[in-house]
């Protein structure tokens, strides 16, 4: 039997502190898993993209996740999909969970954790982009540290006003005004042009950018990133599609799936079906058919990108291997892409509580 957990079910069983603790443990231990998670992304002949994150694995959890999402920026909600929670023993489909809710919780709470660990002592919080992920991020951050005033800006004045009412904040008319007022700035938008540059900021501020999670998306300008300590969730993915991707050129990363014709890093798999870029090397042994997966052997760095060694990972900060913020005057940036194990951390917590409390509906998909 498979447990179905809707958005309402998940909001009933998910607890912010439990999820934050699970995510903190995941950042500490996930690197010890021998099988790397993969992100698969493709454009569509529609106004959106399709993504899959496989497999979500964590030490000590006898299950794994497979997530499939549709991202359509103009839709509400913009993200729709499902997370499959499978038994690690026999592959049984234990649960089907609403992906939009799990993604918002794991993204928002992981971002709140990263923000808490990197931000200075200032208490004024600014939000740019008042959507679902910002909602969970603001709630999670309030549970982790004292919060003073909250200011918010969104392209939708109505959405910004509603966010301000829920969080006791005030609405500002521009992103730069938020940066001017806040000590901690949280951005969660679909922007493809930088919202903030170095000139909009001051020493000691912290910025958490959730929008730089796909090729071409950009919330913070290069000069601001160059002047900051940049922390990511995964270096290779950040090079591929995140904050380290420089000019937005897509360069594929370890454990990532991409179409041949894009630059790639060692160990990546790419889908064959068009000509490879000059200098790219794929594993040779037999002819590849369109859509087949093969291994890439050479790395390429997109123009304008930082090197892998220049960014810190949040796992290194959680484990005490890097201090994160080193002074009160440093600017810090946390810019995650999102990892499959984070889906498992939240989905497993939801599933276990739902099982205990009888939440959700059971179906037999094999009937």
Protein Blocks (a to p, Z undefined) as FASTA:
>chain_A
ZZdddfklmmmmpcfklmmmmmmmmmmmmmmpmbdcdddddddfbdbddddddddddehi
acdcdddddddfkbccfbdcddddddfklopafbacdfklmmmmmmmmmmmmmmmmmmcf
bfbdcdehjafklmmmmmmmmmmpccdddddddfblklmmmmmmmnopacdfbfklmmmm
pmbdcdddfbfbdfbdfklpcehiacddfklmcghiafbdfklmmmpccddfblklmmmm
mmmnonopacddehiacdehiacdehiacddhbacdehiacddhbacdehiacddfbdcd
dehiacfklpccfklmmnopagkjabfkbccddddfbifklmmmmmmmmmmmmmmnopaj
dddfkZZ
